[in-house]
């Protein structure tokens, strides 16, 4: 692949030119993430006898209950269920695991349950929890350059590995997060624009760093109301990132994302995919959601 060509940067710090620095910010990767969206085959489900429905639900809970509880820190390895609002589906399952192989294994185990006969996949999304290190990258790239370390040389790679290893330990709880207990989830994929007039990938790293810093300040103002998990999906799925927002009030999703629309990085460079909003379904209430032994009506007809 040809190297990314950036406009010449004349800015000089401490005797080195920023044009000699890598344009790619360092990233940390953690848990592998799979979102699964389904329609529920309510008509076929209602055709089952109540005892048969009970059996199918109990079998599913036997698989899902350990995943809902998770392994605990430092790597929770959890799954959660959400009742989707609107026409895009009925149920969304979100899985956090150590590896993509672990996700695939659980996906296959779920597919072998009798409940899966009533789940019609409508979409899915694969990604990896990602923390972008824009500010740290600029600082370390400058240090490497000051010491005469050539980009992508063995010495450079060794220095980068040391930085990433150290940061991964410090940020382990963010790289392998627990699924928040919040009542609502908003998930959406997104890209950075690559158009004729605005192309994120030809903007200098220091300008991207500035914009991302300003972008992050908005999110911090909502930190007491929204838990955000960003996952990278370049090379894994159709978009570049996945965003999970967890909150106890869904209106805060609107307020946060609306405010970010006015931010430079979103207003000029952001492209958004479909939004999925769901209400948390704890396994203790799965019988109720599926109209099981409580005799309740399904959430959707």
N, C-alpha and C positions, 0 to 999 in steps of 0.2 A: 504494500500500500504506500502510495506517495506521501511524504511528510506534509503536514498541514502548513500552508504558507500564510503568514500573517503580514500585514503592512509593516514596513520598517518602523521601529520604535527608536527614537533618538534619545529617549530619556536615559540618563546615566546616573548610577548611584555607586559611590565609592570606587570609581574607576572601571566598573563593568557596565556593559550595555544590556538593557532588558531584552533586546532582540536576541541575545545569546541564551536566554532562559527558556525553559520548556513552557509552552502555552497551556499545558494540560495540568489542572490542579490534581493534587493527590487525593485519593479517596480511601476510606476504610469500608470494608464489607463485613457483614455479620450474618444474621439469620437469613435463610432462604424462605421466601414467602409465596404462598399460592392462594389466590382468591378464586373461588368457584361459585358461579351463579347458576341457579336452577329455576325452572318452573316445576310446580308440583302437580302431579296428575290427580287432581281432586276427584274427578268422576270415577276413575278406576279405584281410587282409595276408598271412596264411600261404598263401593260394591262389596268390599270385604266385610266379613262378620266382625263384630266388636272383639271377640277373642283373638281373631287372626290379626287385627290391627294392633292389639296389645302385644302379641308375640313379636311382630315386626319392629315395633317401637323399642321393646326391651332389648332385642338383638342389637339395634343401632346404638342404644345407650351404652351397652356393654363395650362397644368399640370406642364411642366418643367420650365417655366419662373420664377415662384416664387422660385423654388429650385435653379436655377442658380444664382439668386440674393442673396438668403440666408437670414438669420435672422439678420446678422451682429453680431459683438462681443457682449458678450463674447463667444457665441456658434453659429457659422455661419449656421450650418445645410444646407450645399450646395450640389448640384449635378453638374457634368460637363460631356460633351460629347467629345469624341475623335474619329477621323477617323483613324482606325488601318491601319498600313502599313504591307503588306505581306499577307500570306495565312491563318493566324490564326483567321481571322475575318474581319469584315468591320467596326464595331462600338464598342466602349467601353464606358460604363457609369460608372462614379465613384460617389459614394454617401457617404457623411459624415453626421451622425446623432447622436443625444444624446444617443440613445439606439438601441439595435438589434430589438426591437419591432417596433421602428420608421422606420428602414430599411425595415422590412417585410411589413409594411403598405404601404410604397411608392412602393415597388416592386409589390404588388398586384394592386395598383392604375395604375401603368404603364401597367401591364398585361391586364387591362380592357380597354385600349385605342385601337382604330382601327389600330393604327400604329404597335401595337405588333403583329398583324397578319403577318407582313412582317419582323419581327425580329426572327431569329432562334438562340436560346442560344447555344453557343459553350463551354463556361466555365464561372465560377464565382469564387469569392474569398471573404471570410468573415474574418474580423479581427478587432482589437481594437487598436487605437493609443496607443503606448507604449513608455515610457521613462525609460530606465534602469538606475538604481542608483548604479553602481558598486562602485565608489569612496565613495559616501555617505554611502552606506551599510557597507563597511569595517570600516569606522570611527564610525558609530553608534553602530555596533556590538561590537567593542572594548570598547566603553563607557559602554554599557550594561554589558559586562563581568567584567569590572573593578568595577562596582557597585554590582557585585554578582547577577545579574538578570539572572535567568535560561532561556535558550532558550525555546520558545513556552509556557512559563508560562503565567498566566494572566497579570503579571506585564510586561513581555516582549511584549505581544500583545498590551497592552495599550501604551507602548513606541513607538512601530512600528506604530500604528495608528496615534499617535501625529506627528511623523515624516512625514508620508505620507500625512496627512491633510495639514500640513504646506507647504510641497513641492508642493502639488497640486495647492494650491492658487498661489504660486510664479510662477508656470509654466503653468498657465491656458491657455495662448495664444498658447503654443506649444501642449497642450493636446487637444485643440479644435481649430485646425488651419483653416484658410481660404484656399480654393483651390487657389493656385497661378495662376496668369493670363498668365503664361508662355505658349509659343506656342506649346511645345512638352512635352509629358509625357512618361517616361519609367517605367513600372511596372514589378516586378518579385517577386516570392516567394523564400524562402531559408530556409535551415536547418543548424544546427550545426552537424558536423559529429559524428557518433557513430559507428566507425569501430573497427576492431581488433587491429589495430596499433595506431589509433588516436581517442580518445573519449573525446569530449569537456566536457561531464558531469562528468568525473572523474578527471578533472584538478582542482587543488586547486583554491579557489576563488581569492587569491591574484595574481596568475598567469593569471587567466582570466581577472582580473581587469587591469593588466599591458598590456595585449594584446589588450583589448578593448580601452584603452587609446591611444596606438600607432595607432590603427585602426582609431580612431576618428580624429587624427591629420591630416590624409590624407584628410578626408572629409572637414575639416575646411579650407584647402587650396583652396577648390573649392566653398567656401560659397558664393562668389560673383557671381558665374555662375550657381549654382545648388541649388535648394531648395529640401531638403530631408524630407520625412515623413515616419517613421518606425511604423509599426503596428504589434502587436503580434497576433498569430493565433493558438497557442498551445491549443488543445481541441476544436477549432472552425473550422479548415479546415485542409487540408492534409499536409501542411507544417507548419513550426514553426513561421515564420515571413513573412510579406509582405513589400516590399520596393517600394516607389513611389519617382521617381526623376523628377523634373520639371526644364526645361531649355528652353532658346530661340534658342539654337544651339544643335542639337542632337549629334553632334560629341563629345561634352563634356561628354555624357554618356559613350562612349567608353573609353575616356581618364581616367575618374575617376575610372571606374570599372577595367580597365586594370591595372592601378597603384595599386589598392587595391589587385589585384591578387598576388602581390609580398609581401604583408603584411602577417605576420605570421598567424593571425587569419583566413584570407581567404585562404592562400596557403595550410594550413594543415587541417583546421576544417570546411570550408564552402562548402555547396552543394547548387546548384542553380537549380531552376525550369525554366519554359519557360519565355522568355522575350517578353513583349508586348510594342510596341512603337506606339504612336498615335499623331496625329496633332489635336489641339484643334478646335472644331466646336462650335462656339458661336451660340446661338439660332437665332440671327439676320441673320445668314447665313444658317440656316437649309434648307430653301426653295431651296437655290442654291445647297447645298450638295445633296438633294433628287431630284434635277431636277424639281423643282416646277414651280412657276410662272415666273421664269427667263428663263425657257426653257433650262436650262443648262444640259449637260450630267452628269450622276452620276459619282461619284469619281471612282467607279470600275464597270466593266461590268461583 
